[in-house]
Amino acid sequence: MSAVQLPLLAQTALLLDLDGTLLDIAPAPDLVVVPQELILTLQKLRGRLGDALAVVSGRTVENVDSLLQSVPYAVAGEHGAALRLAPDAAPLRPALPSVPPEWRQSAAKLAGARPGVLLEEKAQGFVLHYRAVPDLGPWLGEELAAITRGDSRFAILPARKAWEVRPRGADKGTAVAALMDHPPFAGRAPIFIGDDVTDEDGMEAARAAGGIGLRVPEVFGSAASVRAWLTRAADQSAQNWPALNR
């Protein structure tokens, strides 16, 4: 891996994906394990970054705050469909459509008919997870395409062993751009770290704002390595980020 020039910590806005980046992927979303050391690391980093620490996730804002004990200063949930811009602030939601009730019913029937398929409901969309039955991925994608056909307001987004149906107009790129317009993120160079195709918009938005997008598989190798790197940054006294070593 070629050397990556990172800004000083005091000049950085750190924007982090959750699943696969901070947390190891689990068989189901509600089975993830949050190491207590990660909470301590994020608390220290938030102080070192002058509060410019955010999590940008496909999960709901409430779920992220529950898992991380509300440590991040800001949270973008549901791929940017909900934004909590400051501690204790109510999430803001862009004016986006919600999926029709009959789509939710059809998704529930798909999950109920295939053991191992899990339905995750969101405010304006839903996700079908197939981590336990990966062979069903293509079939589920075809079924969702048939359910949503003809309605261009929504997109089917491939994720890690999952398909997400969500409204167009919000993604991790729009979330990063919105965060960077507000203090304490404004005026800093964003570092966005993610692991999946859903994170690529966030990486591009970080680069467009004069920062850096880092993909976990290529740069770190695993979520455990991301956590170790963040811990080194939080515990050191230097203003430089630790070296990115694979």
TIPA-596903 format. One record per residue (C-alpha): x, y, z; residue in three letters. Coordinates in steps of 0.001 Angstrom, whole numbers, plus 500000, padded with zeros to 6 digits. Example, Ala and Ser with C-alpha at 12.3 -4.5 7.8 and 13.67 -1.06 7.14 Angstrom:
residues 2
512300495500507800ALA 513670498940507140SER 
END
This chain:
residues 246
500000500000500000MET 501351503404499045SER 501815505996501764ALA 498735508052502623VAL 499210511632503784GLN 496841512213506693LEU 496015515592508250PRO 497022516354511827LEU 494526515188514423LEU 493654518780515319ALA 492741519401511666GLN 490758516185511157THR 487072515365511138ALA 486785511606511649LEU 483739509940510090LEU 483347506202510699LEU 481104503453509404ASP 479985501014512108LEU 479430497407510991ASP 482552495942509427GLY 484571499050510296THR 484304499602514046LEU 482490496350514825LEU 483066492828513568ASP 480303491525511322ILE 477902489253513237ALA 475432486620511983PRO 472618489136512592ALA 472632492904513234PRO 471438492513516839ASP 474238490064517653LEU 477167492468517244VAL 479608492786520135VAL 480846496242521190VAL 484192495981523018PRO 484321498284526034GLN 487811499322524931GLU 486229500762521760LEU 483980503046523815ILE 486997504302525763LEU 488957504829522546THR 486140506833520954LEU 485795508983524077GLN 489502509820523978LYS 489472510451520233LEU 486501512763520472ARG 488457514868522950GLY 491569514891520788ARG 489513515830517698LEU 487721518732519346GLY 484428516776519118ASP 484763516265515338ALA 483861512567515545LEU 480823511072513794ALA 479460507664512910VAL 477803507278509505VAL 475810504048509414SER 472968502214507761GLY 471556501600511231ARG 469131503992512861THR 470515506871514902VAL 468920505402518016GLU 470540502012517431ASN 473989503565516900VAL 473651505649520065ASP 472549502599522030SER 475501500523520843LEU 478113503263521297LEU 476624504822524434GLN 476071508138522619SER 479818508780522515VAL 480100510143518927PRO 479348513861518729TYR 477159513304515649ALA 475482510336513997VAL 474154509927510473ALA 471753507000510395GLY 469923505093507684GLU 472534506078505092HIS 471915509763505660GLY 468123509656505966ALA 468469510780509597ALA 471070513194511006LEU 471792513862514675ARG 474124516820514349LEU 475002517286518010ALA 474678515505521352PRO 471067515305522570ASP 469810516930519350ALA 466742515439517705ALA 467513513685514402PRO 466754515701511296LEU 465141513923508352ARG 465196515107504739PRO 461792515091503029ALA 461952511600501546LEU 459211509091500708PRO 458584505950502732SER 458195502570501071VAL 454569501512500496PRO 453075499252503206PRO 452513496472500673GLU 456264496349499990TRP 456913495819503692ARG 454310493067503740GLN 455920491374500746SER 459367491607502360ALA 457995490092505572ALA 456549487194503573LYS 459914486614501863LEU 461678486509505224ALA 459011484303506775GLY 459163481793503929ALA 462936481340504029ARG 464570480457507383PRO 467781482421507795GLY 466496485527505981VAL 466046488447508394LEU 463929491548507841LEU 465217494809509369GLU 462635497591509347GLU 463646501225508962LYS 461607504418509039ALA 461510504856505280GLN 462728501490503984GLY 463860498040504994PHE 466710495544504683VAL 466651491829503939LEU 469708490118505437HIS 470845486732504135TYR 474134486194505984ARG 472981482785507209ALA 471802481695503736VAL 474159483346501209PRO 472921481207498310ASP 469587483019498490LEU 471167486416497742GLY 470534486476493976PRO 466978485189494382TRP 466157487830497006LEU 467541490538494745GLY 465287489395491902GLU 462253489274494184GLU 462895492794495452LEU 463380494052491901ALA 459952492655491027ALA 458344494199494121ILE 459764497685493496THR 459580497703489694ARG 458160500890488218GLY 458793503172491201ASP 461901505256490543SER 461686507005493936ARG 463438504057495563PHE 466683502165495060ALA 467746498629495891ILE 471196498857497422LEU 473455495795497643PRO 475289495523500949ALA 477280492846502747ARG 474991489768502517LYS 471971492063502419ALA 469689494037500124TRP 468363497402501269GLU 465350499187499808VAL 465520502889500575ARG 464431506217499072PRO 466712507978496640ARG 468108511326497688GLY 470052510332500781ALA 473233508290500998ASP 476452508309502979LYS 477847510922500616GLY 475043513391501330THR 475457512590505031ALA 479182513419504969VAL 478518516645503048ALA 475854517688505560ALA 478095516972508550LEU 480961518937507020MET 478709521997506774ASP 478264522148510555HIS 480603522714513497PRO 482715521107514838PRO 483324519402511455PHE 483344522501509220ALA 486804523690508216GLY 488488520353508917ARG 489769517681506559ALA 487464514640506709PRO 488754511088507027ILE 485991508628506182PHE 486569504943506919ILE 484217502259505627GLY 484246498675504467ASP 481364498133502049ASP 479890499324498757VAL 477435501439500763THR 480407503425502107ASP 481840504421498742GLU 479638507527498492ASP 480978508643501871GLY 484566508113500748MET 483977510150497586GLU 482341512964499552ALA 485292513059501961ALA 487724513320499063ARG 485605516042497439ALA 485837518006500704ALA 489622517857500642GLY 489931514776502812GLY 490523511059502475ILE 488412507926502073GLY 489871504683503429LEU 488423501237502668ARG 488910498704505441VAL 489784495599503357PRO 492539497363501416GLU 493967499641504118VAL 493393497832507416PHE 492301494301506612GLY 489754493990509425SER 487632495897511921ALA 489960494705514679ALA 492847496448512920SER 490788499640512599VAL 490110499561516339ARG 493789498973517103ALA 494800501911514878TRP 492266504217516512LEU 493482503144519953THR 497065504031519036ARG 495884507452517871ALA 493894508034521046ALA 496686506964523404ASP 499646508723521801GLN 500699512280522545SER 501691513165518957ALA 499426515154516646GLN 500194512886513686ASN 497993509891513001TRP 499780506546513453PRO 501198504964510323ALA 498834502863508252LEU 500556499488508146ASN 499318496276506570ARG 
END
